[in-house]
C-alpha cells in the first residue's frame, strides 16, 4: 500500500507541474496572439517560469519518491530515470532560450531609443 501511495503522490505532483508549465506557456502565447511582443517582460517571465517548473518536473518526482520511501520503506534510494534527465535538459534549453529573448529585448530597446 505504501508503494502505491508513493506512486500516486509522484503522479499527482507530475500532473500539477505539467499543468503549471502549460499554463505559463499558454499565457505567453496568448499575450503574443493578443498583440503583445515576444520580447516583452511578461513573455520572458512566462518563459523563465516554464523553464523553472520544467526543471522541477524532472527533479521533484524522484525527490518525493525518495523522501516518502524513507518514511514507509526500509530500503530507500534515489533513482533518476532517463526521462527525468531529458525533462531537466528541456528545462535548461527553455531557460537558455529565455536568456536569448532577454538579449533580444535589450536590442529592441536600443533600437527604439535610436529610432
C-alpha positions in Angstrom: 0.0 0.0 0.0 2.8 2.4 0.8 4.4 1.9 -2.6 1.0 2.6 -4.3 0.6 5.8 -2.1 4.1 6.9 -3.1 3.4 6.4 -6.8 0.1 8.3 -6.6 1.8 11.2 -4.9 4.5 11.3 -7.5 2.0 11.2 -10.4 -0.1 14.0 -8.7 3.0 16.2 -8.4 3.9 15.5 -12.1 0.4 16.4 -13.3 0.4 19.6 -11.2 3.8 20.6 -12.6 2.8 19.8 -16.2 -0.4 21.9 -15.7 1.7 24.8 -14.4 4.2 24.6 -17.3 1.4 24.5 -19.8 -0.4 27.4 -18.1 2.7 29.7 -18.3 3.3 28.7 -22.0 -0.3 29.4 -22.9 -0.3 32.7 -21.1 2.8 33.7 -23.1 1.4 32.6 -26.4 -2.0 34.2 -25.7 -0.2 37.5 -24.9 1.6 37.4 -28.3 -1.7 36.4 -30.0 -3.4 39.5 -28.5 -0.8 41.8 -30.0 1.9 41.6 -27.3 5.6 41.5 -28.3 7.6 38.3 -27.8 10.4 40.5 -26.3 8.2 41.9 -23.5 8.9 41.4 -19.8 5.7 39.3 -19.5 6.6 36.9 -22.2 10.1 36.4 -20.9 8.9 36.0 -17.3 6.4 33.3 -18.5 9.2 31.6 -20.5 11.5 31.6 -17.4 8.9 30.3 -15.1 8.0 27.5 -17.5 11.8 26.6 -17.6 11.9 26.6 -13.8 8.9 24.3 -13.5 10.1 22.0 -16.2 13.3 21.5 -14.4 11.3 20.9 -11.2 9.3 18.4 -13.1 12.4 16.4 -13.7 13.8 16.7 -10.1 10.8 16.8 -7.8 9.2 13.3 -8.5 12.4 11.5 -7.8 12.9 13.5 -4.7 9.4 13.0 -3.4 9.7 9.3 -4.0 13.0 9.2 -2.1 11.5 11.2 0.9 8.4 9.1 1.0 10.4 5.8 0.8 12.4 7.0 3.8 9.3 7.1 5.9 7.5 4.0 4.5 10.2 1.6 3.3 13.3 0.3 4.9 15.3 0.4 1.7 15.4 3.8 0.1 17.4 5.0 -2.8 17.4 7.8 -5.3 16.6 6.7 -8.8 16.8 9.2 -11.6 15.4 7.9 -14.9 16.5 8.8 -18.4 13.1 10.6 -18.8 13.8 12.8 -15.8 17.2 13.7 -17.2 15.7 14.7 -20.6 13.0 16.7 -18.9 15.7 18.6 -16.9 17.6 19.1 -20.2 14.5 20.5 -21.9 14.0 22.9 -19.0 17.6 24.1 -19.3 17.1 24.6 -23.1 13.9 26.7 -22.4 16.0 28.7 -19.8 18.7 29.4 -22.4 16.0 30.4 -24.9 14.6 32.9 -22.4 18.1 34.4 -22.0 18.2 34.8 -25.8 14.9 36.6 -25.5 16.3 38.9 -22.8 19.1 39.8 -25.1 16.6 40.4 -27.9 14.6 42.7 -25.6 17.7 44.7 -24.9 18.5 45.1 -28.6 14.9 46.1 -29.3 15.0 48.8 -26.5 18.3 50.1 -28.0 16.7 50.2 -31.5 13.7 52.0 -30.1 15.9 54.6 -28.5 17.8 55.2 -31.7 14.7 55.5 -33.8 
